[in-house]
Amino acid sequence: MLAYLVIREGSKWSDVSRLTQGRTVTIGRAPTNQIVIKDERCSRYHAEVFSTQGQWTLRDLDSRNGTLVNGQRVTGDIGLSEGDVIRIANCQMTFCFDLSKAIADAGAKPGLTSEPGEETVSGMLPSDTSDSQLQETLQPTHITHRRGQTTLLSPGRAPSSTQRLGQAATQLCRLAFNLANQTDIEAVARLALDGLFEGTRSDAGAMLLGPRQLDDNLEVSDLHVVASRAGPEGKYHRISTFLAATVLREREAVLARNVQDDSTLGTRNSKGEIESTSVIAAPIRQDGKVVGLIHVYSTHARETLDPDDLEFTLAVADNVALALKNLARQQELAENLSQTQSEVAQLRKRLGAESEIVGNSPLIQKLHEAIAQAAPNRATVLIRGESGVGKELVARAIHFSSPRKKGPFVCLNCAALSETLLESELFGHEKGAFTGATERKIGKFEAAHHGTLMLDEIGEMSPSIQAKFLRVLEGHPFERVGGNQAIKVDVRVIAATNRELEKDVADGKFRRDLYFRLHVVEIVVPPLRKRAQDVIELAVYFLDRFNSETGKKLHGFTPAALELLQKYRWPGNVRELRNVIERAVVLSRGDRIDVDDLTLTSLAPASESGEIPLPASPHQPATLADVERQHILATLNAEGWNKSRTAALLGIERSTLDRKIKRYDLKPDHPESGEEE
């Protein structure tokens, strides 16, 4: 026994709710109700209508402002009769078994008649539907079938007409492959329509989509036609507002007949009246949201659409949704890839600029030749030189001159980390491997796959990590800290050090086998004091660079400043020169850098105790005794105050060294460490 609640708000018809036995319809302000009344005077759960013993009953749920039936407030349960008017807040509902009686005051014609076996459902009407429009909008259209999920895409189930299953499955399979190969949305739409006209009885239709970025629910007004095909009369008739709103709201496909809307589609009889029309509207759903519609219809009275056509259309709509999602993902990846490639190109350009080795001295020319010889192969390179000479720049030059230049260049300073952190940085770790390991981390070896890994201060690596590092160098796989998955990488290793690894090997501080594995190709970077003719060129290079960075316009150096720069021994090498020029550019008050702008140190070069350092300034003369004192002290400090090794390096007897220490009152920089015999 079907019954209806015809809902009116003010002077407008707004909805028709169907009542079926065994189902309770709740009314209230909460969105979970079947009938939602958006009025503050309505309680969240105000009333409910249900059938019991063949009688439809209204129950007020102890609402705050009450429920009126025929103008009388009711409490508890009350039986409903044909034509009873229920009022809740500003909403009026007419209970009826025949829709034509409920809208008789609107001049409606005889009511809706369903064909045998068809399901008649009325849905939400436009909010501005007036009494005079109710017949045109509500009465002629009725939905005969609904489908939330197609059985064609559900394993173990078959459509109602099993004889069409094989043909439909074949068409869907072919269509799915073709949709996956399309490169734009319009091509997807046209291909989907071609498949629908081949697989169903429809002869006209369109695919409609909403905006690409839409946070709110899709509305009918948001839909635009992507592609369409006209019917025999040469025109595509847009989907009715009622059907589109129903599909968007219910998120399920519908098959409707006797559709008469502003489109006025269908076959006409001799009187010009619409004789028969069948329409299918299917939602295009992505991630629980409707992003568009597929609308197809038949204009021939003898070619009406059936439930199997509904199944097929919904299956196509689901395939279209997947194709559109993949297409959007491909476009997003292409955009990200283009942006990333641009960023990588800019970074490579900057890295290449920073990797330029400035200078034209014979030693620099020899260094360029060594780089050119080492770059083409994948042999391990050991770069040696004092701190600050530019070992990392040499490693970058090798990488960007090698076949691996398109791969990553990863640099790690082994002296800057503890043993545990160094292992994690090199090989990575799994989540929970140690305290603070909140997520998986990729190590430098994995990050440098198909590229180059530069390890600075390799001599500072602990013996336990040296053993694991050696296995990776020899081509064995490794495991992340706390992991058990074997990882194999293709990495070229460039090591750098300012230590005497041979001495560390002799003292047992560095593995002999690792030393020989690293010592395949050796490149020695000369200190700056040995290529004095490059000092001025480097100084000018850094001056131009810091002029650009700071916005200053210094025009060069005074003759006295140039002379001082050339005579200074540069114990900190190129790094020190860079810092001296940067400080001078920042603090200089004139238009050229003068001697007073150069802040130099009196430290001796740490790794060349055999050389006698010059004074920091030509205006600071020194006696022979001062030079000898400074030289002996620098050598003692370099050897950790080991007097035997110091005497051997100086070429004097141990007793002579003791007398000179006493004469010059030399003491260790850190007395707590004591003197070593």
Steps between C-alpha positions, in 0.01 A plus 500: 500500500678807373434840653654843451582813693477796261712771657439872456707782649315832479338523155749268333493124451838366618493119522299181485597222739382147434387291799539124488394239752771379735697823474483785748542853361646744751446876486724759663774760473792251518644405159464129581118520473321383186311831489718792607335828604748785525321710759614576856144440624532139388665259746799292387281188509147639490261226383478172312249328268464120487249231413354264757222246439414659166465849650743787440585669826666831593695516826622825655843439661446737794589794277555842651244691288264214425341349188167609352265270307210685335573793728491298825810432708559129551676307773614142468361299205224601260363312198519675163223519241491608135544877475626559857726805516801481731672825598844521663648848533465663154467166318166353392461135397189345346448127560344317207477176306438680170727785399233658280276559801783661696561757228143545383506863610787555252288393204687173454382238254445133586788349689794287420443150366775241520546221253496147642829415670624858499606693807353850514705749698477876527791703629599849600339780300665833429445743785323749273246251361154660517160334507450563127833330419450194718315302232765577236796423724384225735221307332630397153845376612530179690809297574450133428837358613791603719846354520766585758758243384518324168509120506718501189794606718407277797653150506260209533193690378336535161253747347136407454543413132785250515502457123638854471768449766775377266450779250486767772810365674694499171397856422587619850843333490584660166365836614701491826826443309421778255404744775832441677689612187324836459699818564227758565156522658311570179645188337389294801148643474466434126634146532262425789200627299600289201514196725159579651329543163650168392411311818153646574185601310573870554557726199578836665664624817791682660760489774482785750767589756535744785798725574832318552549648846172502692496472879121509542247253363438522126187693401304479176610852409866391525467245217634580154483286188841355406381307195157419355331325210180634347195289432326451161349847523856644502496632856615376840242565774665571833409283799203622703568683824289247690694195377840668541417607857375151583819331377729752672312466826452122503836418330339217306403446138134526398287386208200726439209505257248758379749780556355833395716792591631810334672260262169357366679202354337184370282367219186699426166365386263656245381752757855614573498351847791309646430131457800331663835600648760303700803659667798371698709722724804348676735672747877518443634430851850552636599439862141514623415821313305555180711696250272478200220320314449284194165575338367285215150459357306339221281699263333195342182355646604144411855535633433570866780459753478211747670399830784328312575832329499659845754241620724561200483879531593492870793268422622744234461790745717319757765433233487864393551607864813285521630630166444862607675436831800345326505783247496761775781315678704485179451872441599575859810280470590665169468845657705396801760335276530812287541716808751257651702484180512878492613513862761229438631688197532817707670311783739331258583835351572644842695191606701519183578866567605424858710208379723721285860474612652846464863536402749467215816391679685188381379313809136580417553393140640172626197465731262546204684228312467261795125573521458436127676164533301387806152615390409257216535175700335387823817433699509617861684831539695614807540879515773622735589847613495742787180629648349778291673425169172409326486120505121505468526723191732244344251222581216701340714562191564124471128422534376759249768392250409132531226289335315521834448877475122456464491301825511643853811637667485433875758630748551392863759619755603199708660715770178688580305201638530244775546134412129414540378800303761446229381143448140619478595776255695261277270199496165638626282354773159344550224642715564413866862395442608723789364775721389787279459289186136593446497409131704323234796699371682450170879505540753686287589185307139454387462872431810490274378201293626537140698803614803596709552492877774723638622417852706782650740436789495126431778453756258585783284193433493247785642148442157329530346722231814461288432124479140547384603779265765275343242229422282750318799627305570143390145472358326315784145600603439666836212533745356805666556537872231287666397343169542162333440586134809473279556817297738521204596832345707627208710782643840645419688596816738795526682526833686804631736549792760738640655230717797277431310175450825304472591608852151410625532157339835448674347608833199265452248785476403432140438164333776395262259328258276807488802723434599293197136491381483881514846562365414415138522847348665767713469873433701743713363853520788748550479754783446862404849611612653272236309676222541859604437627148134387536440707814422825318268327251314333787480827693347679200256210449381517862484882489263490199291231666455685830447832324203336328368340820530809721416764240828686554712639216862465609737556208786272600804502729768751581858408397595449865206262552597298192858472623386380840266242346784355293754483785262349757539122549124421523498221760122471449544482122215600263242488779694757698544723193127486434415599858761780502359653180140466622585675827685773312208562264254524789715729718680713241410869500696605191457421134793252504622240747810615689745331738300610803195316362686166490489305826776240485629253759851417620435124504740277314383248243407193705608224266835639379719530805803500274408840364575818693194729516544863408367778723136586460593840364813644334487772762561241777870390471610201708837386638654164417430386856131594465474305177672196658278514807183521289616217274585263789173576678297438185673166443447390861131587480464318167652184654297522820815590697663168420862610543657199330302547178545879515880468535506257209297737280721798596816298439647564845581290805243448771727675755536800269121525475471493882749788532313710245167433671651618827671801337182624325275402792274297269189345649214292355183682400306255722711431812254241622600271216861488623817440304559173323836331490 
